[in-house]
Amino acid sequence: MQLHRLIISPTAFALALLCLTAQAHDARIGSIHVIHPAAPATLPGQRSGAVYLSIENEGAAADRLLSLSSPAGSVAIHSMAMDGTIMRMREVDSLALPPATKVVMQADGAYHLMLTGLKQPLAVGDKIPLKMTFERAGTVEVSVHVGPNAAQRNMEKMAH
């Protein structure tokens, strides 16, 4: 009998771990799938931060995101829209999730979650608990992974 050795490069191993980690902080409850909750690190003195994620309603019935909570600070759903050349942001009471749809919350999108009154800065590598309550599906807790802030990367590039 011949034994075969499987050799995995460090890069391939790291990539595999990254893929597992990316999937690990997704969450499901009922027909709701919360995908890749992430937040950029805060800048010095910043008392608020944004959370970006996607919510997919895989079911045949509508649902709504009703409330959010986190030990990191207050959390609210915000909508963003252009009013001429001015970006307007406002808090909304809930987020409708029609059947078989996906809402993508991103920096330049229509929605994001806003963390205010942060108890401490959001640092790269942090994982923030976030409790999400849906009208039909119930309550689920997700882990928001904190990554680099684009503004910090730009400042670092300018310094070099």
C-alpha positions as CSV (number, residue, x, y, z in Angstrom):
1,M,0.0,0.0,0.0
2,Q,1.3,3.4,-1.0
3,L,0.8,6.4,1.2
4,H,0.4,9.8,-0.4
5,R,1.4,12.9,1.4
6,L,-0.7,16.0,1.0
7,I,1.4,19.2,1.0
8,I,-0.4,22.5,1.5
9,S,1.5,25.7,1.1
10,P,1.2,28.3,3.9
11,T,-0.6,30.6,1.6
12,A,-3.2,28.0,0.7
13,F,-3.7,27.1,4.3
14,A,-4.1,30.8,5.3
15,L,-6.6,31.2,2.5
16,A,-8.6,28.2,3.6
17,L,-8.7,29.5,7.2
18,L,-9.8,32.9,6.0
19,C,-12.7,31.4,4.0
20,L,-13.8,29.4,7.1
21,T,-13.6,32.5,9.2
22,A,-15.6,34.5,6.7
23,Q,-18.3,31.9,6.8
24,A,-18.1,31.4,10.6
25,H,-19.7,34.7,11.5
26,D,-22.7,34.4,9.2
27,A,-25.9,33.5,11.1
28,R,-29.3,32.0,10.3
29,I,-32.6,32.1,12.1
30,G,-35.8,30.9,10.4
31,S,-35.7,32.0,6.8
32,I,-33.3,34.9,7.6
33,H,-29.6,34.7,6.7
34,V,-27.3,37.4,8.1
35,I,-24.2,37.5,6.0
36,H,-20.7,38.8,6.9
37,P,-21.3,41.5,9.5
38,A,-18.3,43.8,9.5
39,A,-17.2,47.2,10.8
40,P,-14.3,49.4,10.0
41,A,-12.0,50.4,12.9
42,T,-12.7,53.8,14.3
43,L,-10.3,56.7,14.0
44,P,-8.9,58.4,17.2
45,G,-11.6,60.3,19.0
46,Q,-14.4,58.9,16.9
47,R,-17.5,58.0,19.1
48,S,-19.5,56.3,16.5
49,G,-19.0,53.6,13.8
50,A,-20.8,51.9,11.0
51,V,-21.7,48.2,10.6
52,Y,-22.1,46.7,7.2
53,L,-23.8,43.3,6.4
54,S,-26.3,41.7,4.2
55,I,-29.6,40.2,5.2
56,E,-31.3,37.7,3.0
57,N,-34.9,36.6,3.5
58,E,-34.9,33.1,1.9
59,G,-38.5,32.5,2.8
60,A,-41.9,33.0,1.2
61,A,-43.2,35.4,3.8
62,A,-42.1,39.0,4.5
63,D,-40.2,39.8,7.7
64,R,-38.8,42.9,9.3
65,L,-35.7,43.8,11.3
66,L,-37.2,45.5,14.3
67,S,-34.4,46.1,16.8
68,L,-30.7,45.9,17.5
69,S,-28.6,45.9,20.6
70,S,-24.9,45.6,21.4
71,P,-22.7,46.0,24.5
72,A,-20.4,48.2,22.3
73,G,-23.0,51.1,22.2
74,S,-26.4,52.0,20.9
75,V,-27.3,50.6,17.5
76,A,-29.7,51.9,14.9
77,I,-30.7,51.3,11.3
78,H,-29.9,54.3,9.1
79,S,-31.0,55.0,5.6
80,M,-28.9,57.2,3.2
81,A,-30.1,59.1,0.2
82,M,-28.8,61.9,-2.0
83,D,-30.6,65.2,-1.8
84,G,-29.1,67.0,-4.8
85,T,-25.4,67.1,-3.9
86,I,-26.0,66.5,-0.2
87,M,-26.0,63.0,1.4
88,R,-28.9,62.7,3.9
89,M,-28.8,60.1,6.6
90,R,-31.7,59.3,8.9
91,E,-32.6,56.7,11.5
92,V,-35.4,54.3,10.5
93,D,-37.7,52.3,12.9
94,S,-37.4,49.0,11.1
95,L,-36.2,47.4,7.9
96,A,-38.6,45.6,5.6
97,L,-37.4,42.2,4.3
98,P,-39.7,41.1,1.5
99,P,-39.8,37.4,0.6
100,A,-36.9,36.0,-1.5
101,T,-34.8,39.3,-1.3
102,K,-31.4,40.4,-0.1
103,V,-30.7,43.8,1.5
104,V,-27.0,44.7,1.2
105,M,-25.8,47.3,3.7
106,Q,-22.5,48.9,2.5
107,A,-20.7,52.2,2.7
108,D,-22.2,53.6,-0.5
109,G,-25.5,51.8,-0.2
110,A,-29.0,52.8,0.9
111,Y,-28.7,51.3,4.4
112,H,-26.2,50.7,7.2
113,L,-26.2,50.1,10.9
114,M,-24.9,52.9,13.1
115,L,-23.1,52.3,16.5
116,T,-23.2,55.4,18.6
117,G,-21.9,56.2,22.1
118,L,-19.1,53.7,21.7
119,K,-17.8,52.5,25.1
120,Q,-14.3,52.0,23.5
121,P,-12.8,52.4,20.0
122,L,-13.4,49.7,17.4
123,A,-9.9,48.1,16.8
124,V,-8.9,45.8,14.0
125,G,-9.4,42.2,15.1
126,D,-12.2,43.0,17.6
127,K,-15.4,41.0,17.4
128,I,-18.5,42.9,18.6
129,P,-21.7,41.0,19.7
130,L,-24.8,42.3,17.9
131,K,-28.3,41.1,18.8
132,M,-30.8,41.4,15.9
133,T,-34.6,40.9,16.4
134,F,-36.8,40.1,13.5
135,E,-40.6,40.3,13.5
136,R,-41.2,36.7,12.4
137,A,-37.8,34.9,12.6
138,G,-37.0,36.0,16.2
139,T,-33.7,37.0,17.7
140,V,-30.2,36.0,16.7
141,E,-26.8,37.2,17.9
142,V,-24.0,37.7,15.3
143,S,-20.4,38.6,15.7
144,V,-19.3,41.8,13.9
145,H,-15.7,41.5,12.8
146,V,-13.7,44.8,12.9
147,G,-11.3,45.4,10.0
148,P,-9.1,48.2,8.8
149,N,-10.5,51.6,8.1
150,A,-10.0,52.9,4.6
151,A,-9.2,56.4,5.9
152,Q,-6.4,55.0,8.1
153,R,-5.0,53.1,5.2
154,N,-5.0,56.3,3.1
155,M,-3.3,58.3,5.9
156,E,-0.6,55.6,6.2
157,K,0.0,55.7,2.4
158,M,0.4,59.5,2.5
159,A,2.8,59.3,5.4
160,H,5.2,57.0,3.5
